[in-house]
Amino acid sequence: MKTFHTDKAPAAIGPYVQAKQAGEFLFASGQVPLSPETGEVLGTTIREQTQQVLNNIKAILAEAGTDFDHVVKTTCFLSDMNDFVPFNEVYATAFKEEFPARSAVEVARLPKDVKVEIEVIAYLK
């Protein structure tokens, strides 16, 4: 197994790593809309926060030598399912090819009271 870390995404705020490779798969920890530089929440709307989450994921994928085209599964956590449509509009922009498999659920609360968290699994070959 191999661990990945980049300064272009927020540092872990707990006992976990940004991403871990196991075999031919990369498992990236859930990302919330934090600034990599300050650790502060960026954006107040679901659109702004989703874009920042995708930026953070893109940086982690790049560190592992891959991109969104190799993501096979995402799990998306929303603090309010009423944000589903605008979330989807921004989320869809990350993928050029086919969309990955996905789960999207509403949760009671997310770290730092953000609106969205996304975790990904990518195929590295």
C-alpha positions in Angstrom: 0.0 0.0 0.0 1.0 3.6 -0.6 -0.1 6.8 1.1 -0.6 10.1 -0.8 -0.4 13.6 0.5 -0.4 16.9 -1.3 -0.2 20.5 0.0 -2.6 21.4 -2.8 -5.5 19.9 -0.9 -6.3 20.4 2.8 -4.3 18.5 5.3 -6.1 15.8 7.2 -7.9 17.2 10.3 -8.0 13.9 12.1 -6.3 10.5 12.2 -6.5 9.7 8.5 -4.7 10.3 5.3 -5.7 12.1 2.1 -5.6 9.0 0.0 -4.3 5.4 0.1 -3.5 3.1 -2.8 -4.3 -0.5 -2.5 -3.4 -2.6 -5.5 -4.7 -0.8 -8.6 -7.2 1.4 -6.7 -6.9 4.7 -4.9 -9.2 5.4 -2.0 -9.4 9.1 -1.3 -10.8 10.3 2.1 -13.8 12.5 2.1 -13.1 16.1 1.1 -14.9 19.1 2.4 -14.6 22.7 1.0 -11.5 23.8 2.9 -8.7 26.0 1.6 -5.5 24.0 1.3 -3.6 27.1 2.5 -5.7 28.2 5.5 -7.9 25.3 6.4 -10.9 27.6 6.4 -14.2 26.9 4.7 -14.4 28.4 1.2 -17.7 29.3 -0.2 -21.1 29.8 1.3 -23.4 28.3 -1.4 -23.6 24.6 -2.4 -22.2 25.5 -5.8 -19.1 27.3 -4.4 -18.5 24.6 -1.8 -18.9 21.7 -4.3 -16.4 23.4 -6.7 -13.9 23.7 -3.8 -14.4 20.0 -2.9 -13.8 19.1 -6.5 -10.6 21.2 -6.6 -9.3 19.4 -3.5 -10.1 16.0 -5.0 -8.5 17.0 -8.3 -5.3 17.8 -6.4 -5.3 14.5 -4.6 -5.9 12.6 -7.8 -3.1 14.5 -9.6 -0.7 13.6 -6.7 -1.5 10.0 -7.4 -1.0 10.4 -11.1 -4.6 10.2 -12.1 -7.7 12.3 -12.8 -11.5 12.3 -12.7 -11.7 10.2 -15.8 -10.4 7.3 -13.7 -12.8 7.7 -10.8 -15.1 4.6 -10.6 -17.1 5.4 -7.5 -18.0 8.5 -5.5 -19.9 8.9 -2.2 -21.5 12.3 -1.8 -22.8 13.6 1.5 -25.1 16.6 1.5 -26.3 18.5 4.5 -29.5 19.4 2.7 -31.1 17.3 -0.1 -32.7 20.4 -1.4 -29.3 21.3 -2.7 -29.3 18.2 -4.9 -29.9 19.9 -8.3 -27.3 22.7 -8.0 -24.9 20.2 -6.5 -25.3 17.9 -9.5 -24.8 20.8 -11.9 -21.3 21.5 -10.5 -20.5 17.9 -9.8 -21.1 16.9 -13.5 -18.5 19.4 -14.7 -15.7 17.3 -13.2 -16.2 14.4 -15.6 -15.3 14.5 -19.3 -16.0 10.8 -20.0 -18.6 8.6 -18.4 -19.8 9.4 -14.9 -18.7 7.1 -12.1 -21.0 5.0 -9.9 -22.3 7.1 -7.1 -24.2 7.3 -3.8 -25.6 10.6 -2.6 -27.2 10.9 0.8 -28.3 13.6 3.2 -26.6 13.6 6.5 -27.4 15.4 9.8 -24.1 17.3 10.0 -20.7 17.5 8.3 -17.4 18.7 9.7 -17.3 22.5 10.2 -21.0 22.6 9.2 -20.2 22.6 5.5 -22.8 21.7 2.9 -21.0 18.9 1.1 -18.4 16.2 1.4 -17.2 13.8 -1.4 -15.0 10.7 -1.3 -13.8 8.9 -4.3 -12.3 5.6 -5.5 -10.2 5.7 -8.6 -8.7 3.0 -10.8 -5.0 3.6 -11.3 -4.2 1.5 -14.4 
